[in-house]
Amino acid sequence: MIGGLHQACLLGGAVLLPLFVSAHNGEWLLAKLTIGREGGITLRVTADAEANFLIKDRAALAREAKGLLLLNDGKETRPWADLAPTPTFSQTDRLDPAAPLGHTTEELTRRYTLLQATWRWDDPPAKFTLRTPEQNPHTVILWLVDERQPQGEPRWVMLIGGDESPLIQLSAPEPRRELPWWLSPGISDFVIPAIATVAAMLLVWFALRLNRIGEWLDRKRKP
């Protein structure tokens, strides 16, 4: 079930998650990754200190956060905490109503002890993936918020030990160069050989014409 659920959750719309988890579950960590308009990113990890048996205070959150996520930039994989700037720590007592966890009205009005670690990174890699270590005891809901696309659908992925997120790309992809219609796949298989055949016939015709012109000039030169 986990494998199938993981495929269904890959940074898609927040539709299926409430069917599989309760809206407020202390054993889950919410990792909100915000992509700024200028390309910087903010990662905020939230833990419920009252319900999470591994994270009861700020010191425990700092300890667990060090090995929570790995970053792969296409060249190497290293702990997120070793690459990103030093985090700041804070506390709040309200759930995020926009989070893709299907919070009920009752849960949103309650007060909690929510500990947060926040990393702000102005010059992150242009593209990367995030992965949870194999022996990671936490289930992470990675929630992507792209401020460059404020009208976009919520995107999130559930990561358990060893899972990796889809590619997160901060820079705009290079525009695709449109090929002429006659170079389109399938059409080019017929057009290019036809052009080559016509070109070869023209070359033969031109060579024959030159040969005939040469013969005519030779006759003209004879007394």
Helices and strands as residue ranges (DSSP letters): H 2-9, H 17-20, E 28-35, E 41-48, H 58-66, E 70-72, E 77-79, H 80-83, E 88-92, H 105-109, E 114-121, E 127-131, E 139-146, E 155-159, E 168-169, G 181-183, H 188-221
